[in-house]
Amino acid sequence: MTLDLPVLLPLVFAGLMGLSILIYVVLDGFDLGTGILFAFADDAEKDVMISAIGPFWDANETWLVLAVGLLLVAFPVAHGIILTALYLPVFVLLVGLILRGVAFDFRAKVPVHRKRRWNLLFFAGSLIASLAQGYMLGVYVLGLETGVAAILFGALVAVCLAASYAAVGAAWLIYKTEGDLQKKAVIWLRAALVFTVVGMAAVSLATPFASARIFERWFVWPEMLYLAPLPILSAGLFLLLWRETFVLPRADDRHAIRPFVTIALIFALGFAGLAWSFYPYVVPDRLTIWEAASAPESLAVILAGTAFVLPVIIGYSFYAYRVFGGKAVDLTYD
C-alpha cells in the first residue's frame, strides 16, 4: 500500500498548525492573562506575578511563531487571504506583543518612581494583544466577513477571549503562588469564568449559523449524537471548575494545578469543535486544505525541517517547566 502524499501531507501540516495554535492559546494565554490581571494587583503582587511567568513566556510565544510559519510555508494562498482580511487586527496584535515585551524588560531596569508606567504598559500590551486575537477569531468564525455584524461579533469575542486569558492566568497564579495573592487569584478566576462561558457560547452558537455546511454538521442526525460529548463535557468541566473556586485554596495546597488543567481541557474541547466545524476548509467555505497547500515536494522538505525543530521546541519547553517548577518566589534582579 502506497501513501498518497498529496492528500496526506496537507493533513499533517493542518494538524501541526492546529496543535501549535492550541498550545499557544493555553500557554501564552496564561502570560497574557497574568498581564491583564496586573490591573487588579498591587506593586508587590505584580513582582510575584512576573516571577510566575518570567521563565516561560518567551518559550510560550514560540508556538505562535511556529503556527504562523507553518501557515505561510505550507498554505501560502490561505496565508495571503487570511492576513489580508485581518491586516489591521494583526498589526494591533503585533503592537501589543511588542509593547508588553518592552515593558517586561524596562519595568525591571527603570527607577522605582517610573516602574508604575511600565507596569501600566505591560497591562495595556497584554490587553491589546488579547483583544486583537479575539477579534480575529470572531471574524474568522464568520468567514472573514467585513460588515457591521461581523465587527460587532468580533468585538464581543475579543472581550470574552481576553476574559478567558484572564481566567487561565488566574488559574496559573493559583498554581504558582501562595498566600493572599493565591486567594485573590481564586476570586479573579471566578469572575473571569462568567465572561469565558459567554465567549465560548457565543462562538459555539454563531459558528453553525455562519454556514449552512457547518449547520448540517452539528444539527443533522446522526452527527448530533457523535458531537454531543463536546458541549456536554465542556459544560461539565465549567461546572466542576466553578465549584472548585469555592474550596480553593486548600490548606495544604492540594490540587492547585487542577484549575489550570481544567481550563486547558475546556480550550481543547472548544478547539476540537471549531476544527470539526471548518474541516476541510482552511479559509471558511472558500479554500480547502488541499487547494491552499504547497506542492507535495515542498511540503516534504518542510516536514523534514519541522521534524527537527518541533522536538527541540517541545524538549526545551518541558525542560523549562521542570527547572522552574514550584511556587514563584520574590522577584530580584541581583
C-alpha positions in Angstrom: 0.0 0.0 0.0 1.5 3.3 -1.0 1.0 6.6 0.8 -0.9 9.3 -1.1 1.4 12.2 -0.2 -0.6 14.9 -2.0 -3.5 14.0 0.3 -1.6 13.1 3.5 0.9 15.9 3.7 -1.6 18.8 3.8 -3.5 17.0 6.5 -0.3 16.5 8.5 0.5 20.2 8.3 -3.0 21.3 9.1 -2.8 19.1 12.3 0.6 20.5 13.2 -0.7 24.1 12.7 -3.8 23.4 14.7 -1.8 21.8 17.5 0.6 24.8 17.6 -2.3 27.3 17.9 -3.9 25.3 20.7 -0.7 25.0 22.7 -0.1 28.8 22.2 -3.6 29.7 23.4 -3.1 27.6 26.6 0.5 28.5 27.4 0.8 32.1 26.2 -2.8 32.6 27.4 -1.6 32.5 31.0 1.1 35.0 30.1 -1.4 37.4 28.6 -3.9 36.7 31.3 -1.4 37.5 34.0 -0.7 40.8 32.3 -4.4 41.6 32.2 -4.7 40.9 35.9 -2.0 43.5 36.6 -4.9 46.0 36.7 -6.1 44.4 40.0 -2.8 43.7 41.8 -0.6 45.9 44.0 3.1 46.6 43.3 4.4 43.8 45.4 2.0 41.3 43.9 3.0 42.4 40.4 6.6 41.4 41.0 5.5 37.9 42.1 3.2 37.6 39.1 6.1 38.5 36.8 8.2 35.9 38.6 5.4 33.3 37.9 5.6 33.8 34.2 9.1 35.1 33.6 10.9 31.8 32.8 8.3 30.6 30.4 6.8 33.5 28.4 9.4 33.7 25.6 9.2 29.9 25.0 5.4 30.1 25.0 5.3 32.7 22.2 7.5 30.4 20.1 4.3 28.4 19.4 2.7 31.4 17.7 5.7 31.8 15.5 5.6 28.2 14.6 1.8 28.3 13.8 2.2 31.4 11.6 5.3 30.0 10.0 3.5 26.7 9.1 0.6 28.7 7.6 3.0 30.7 5.5 5.1 27.9 4.1 2.5 25.1 4.0 -0.6 27.1 3.0 0.7 30.2 1.3 -2.5 31.0 -0.6 -4.5 30.8 2.7 -1.9 32.9 4.4 -2.3 35.7 1.9 -6.1 35.6 2.1 -6.4 35.5 5.9 -3.7 38.1 6.7 -5.1 40.4 4.0 -8.5 40.2 5.5 -7.2 40.6 9.1 -4.4 43.1 8.3 -5.4 45.7 10.8 -6.0 43.4 13.8 -2.7 41.6 13.0 -1.0 45.0 13.2 -2.7 45.7 16.5 -1.7 42.3 17.8 2.0 42.9 16.9 1.9 46.4 18.6 0.5 44.7 21.8 3.1 42.0 21.8 6.0 44.4 21.2 4.7 46.8 23.9 4.4 44.1 26.5 7.8 42.7 25.6 9.5 46.1 26.0 7.6 46.8 29.2 8.5 43.4 30.7 12.2 44.3 30.5 12.1 48.0 31.2 10.0 47.7 34.4 13.0 45.8 35.9 15.5 48.4 35.0 14.0 51.8 35.5 14.0 53.8 38.7 11.3 52.9 41.2 9.3 56.0 40.6 9.0 55.1 36.9 8.1 51.5 37.3 4.4 52.2 37.5 4.2 53.5 34.0 5.9 50.3 32.6 3.5 48.2 34.7 0.6 50.0 33.0 2.2 49.5 29.6 2.6 45.8 30.4 -1.1 45.6 31.2 -2.0 47.6 28.1 0.1 45.4 25.8 -1.3 42.2 27.2 -4.9 43.5 26.9 -4.4 44.8 23.4 -2.8 41.6 22.2 -5.7 39.5 23.7 -8.4 41.7 22.2 -6.8 41.6 18.8 -6.6 37.8 18.9 -10.3 37.6 20.0 -11.4 39.9 17.2 -9.5 37.9 14.7 -11.2 34.7 15.9 -14.6 36.2 15.8 -14.2 37.5 12.2 -12.7 34.2 11.1 -15.6 32.2 12.6 -18.0 34.4 10.4 -16.0 33.6 7.3 -13.8 36.7 7.2 -16.9 38.9 6.7 -16.4 42.7 7.0 -19.9 44.0 7.7 -21.1 45.7 10.8 -22.5 42.5 12.3 -19.1 40.8 11.8 -17.3 43.7 13.5 -19.7 43.7 16.5 -19.4 39.9 16.8 -15.6 40.2 16.6 -15.7 42.8 19.4 -17.8 40.5 21.6 -15.4 37.6 21.1 -12.4 39.9 21.7 -13.7 40.9 25.1 -14.6 37.3 26.0 -11.3 35.9 24.8 -9.5 38.5 26.9 -11.5 37.3 29.9 -10.7 33.7 29.0 -7.0 34.6 29.1 -7.5 36.3 32.4 -9.1 33.1 33.7 -6.2 30.9 32.6 -3.8 33.5 34.0 -5.6 33.3 37.3 -5.6 29.5 37.3 -1.8 29.6 36.7 -1.3 32.0 39.6 -3.3 29.7 41.8 -0.8 27.0 41.0 2.3 29.2 41.2 1.6 31.5 44.1 0.5 31.3 47.7 -0.9 33.4 50.5 -3.0 36.5 49.8 -2.2 36.6 46.1 -3.3 33.0 45.6 -6.6 33.9 47.3 -7.0 36.9 45.0 -6.3 34.7 42.0 -9.3 32.4 43.0 -11.6 35.5 43.1 -10.2 36.6 39.7 -10.8 33.2 38.2 -14.4 33.1 39.4 -15.2 36.5 37.9 -13.4 35.7 34.6 -15.2 32.4 34.2 -18.5 34.2 33.6 -17.2 36.0 30.5 -15.4 32.9 29.4 -18.6 31.0 29.3 -20.3 33.8 27.4 -17.5 33.9 24.8 -17.4 30.1 24.2 -21.2 30.0 24.0 -21.3 32.9 21.5 -18.7 31.3 19.3 -20.4 27.9 19.6 -23.8 29.3 18.6 -22.5 31.6 15.8 -20.4 29.0 14.1 -23.2 26.7 12.8 -25.2 29.7 11.6 -22.3 31.2 9.8 -22.5 28.5 7.2 -25.2 26.1 6.0 -22.5 23.4 5.7 -21.4 23.8 9.3 -25.1 23.8 10.5 -25.6 20.4 8.8 -22.5 19.1 10.6 -23.9 20.0 14.0 -27.7 19.7 13.8 -28.3 16.7 11.5 -28.7 13.2 12.7 -26.6 11.2 13.5 -23.8 13.8 13.6 -25.6 15.4 16.6 -25.2 12.2 18.5 -21.5 11.9 17.7 -20.7 15.5 18.6 -22.9 15.7 21.7 -20.0 14.8 24.0 -18.1 18.0 23.2 -20.6 20.6 24.6 -21.6 18.2 27.4 -18.1 17.7 28.6 -17.3 21.4 28.2 -20.4 22.3 30.4 -19.4 19.7 32.9 -15.8 21.0 33.2 -17.1 24.5 33.6 -19.4 23.4 36.5 -16.5 21.5 38.0 -14.2 24.5 37.8 -16.9 26.8 39.2 -17.4 24.6 42.2 -13.6 24.3 42.7 -13.3 28.1 43.1 -15.3 27.9 46.3 -13.0 25.4 48.0 -9.6 26.8 46.9 -7.0 27.3 48.1 -6.9 24.1 50.2 -5.0 24.1 53.5 -2.1 22.0 52.1 -2.3 23.5 48.6 -3.5 20.2 47.2 -4.8 20.2 43.6 -3.6 23.7 43.0 -2.8 22.7 39.4 -6.4 21.4 38.8 -8.0 24.7 37.6 -5.3 25.2 35.0 -5.6 21.7 33.7 -9.4 22.0 33.6 -9.3 25.2 31.6 -6.7 23.7 29.2 -9.1 20.8 28.6 -12.0 23.2 28.0 -9.9 25.1 25.4 -9.0 21.8 23.8 -12.7 20.7 23.5 -13.6 24.2 22.1 -10.8 23.9 19.6 -11.9 20.4 18.6 -15.4 21.8 17.9 -14.0 24.5 15.7 -11.7 22.1 13.8 -14.7 19.8 13.1 -16.8 22.8 12.0 -14.4 24.1 9.5 -12.8 20.9 8.1 -11.7 20.6 5.3 -11.5 24.4 4.8 -8.6 26.5 5.9 -10.4 29.6 4.7 -14.0 29.1 5.7 -16.2 27.9 2.7 -13.6 29.3 0.3 -10.4 27.3 0.2 -9.8 23.7 1.4 -6.6 22.4 2.9 -5.6 20.7 -0.3 -6.4 23.7 -2.5 -4.3 26.0 -0.3 -1.4 23.6 0.2 2.1 24.0 -1.3 3.4 21.4 -3.7 3.9 17.9 -2.2 7.7 18.2 -2.9 7.9 21.4 -0.9 5.8 20.0 1.9 8.1 17.0 2.2 11.1 19.3 2.6 9.3 21.5 5.1 8.2 18.4 7.0 11.9 17.3 7.4 12.7 20.7 8.9 9.7 20.6 11.2 10.7 17.1 12.4 13.9 18.6 13.6 12.5 21.9 15.0 9.4 20.6 16.8 11.1 18.2 19.1 13.6 21.0 20.1 10.7 23.3 21.0 8.9 20.6 22.9 12.1 19.5 24.7 13.0 23.0 25.7 9.5 23.7 27.0 9.4 20.6 29.1 12.9 21.4 30.5 12.0 25.0 31.3 8.8 24.0 33.1 10.7 21.3 35.1 13.6 23.5 36.1 11.4 26.4 37.1 8.6 24.3 38.7 7.2 25.0 42.1 6.0 28.2 43.6 7.1 31.6 42.4 9.5 33.5 44.7 10.0 37.1 45.3 11.4 38.8 42.3 15.0 40.0 42.5 17.5 41.4 39.8 20.7 40.9 41.7 
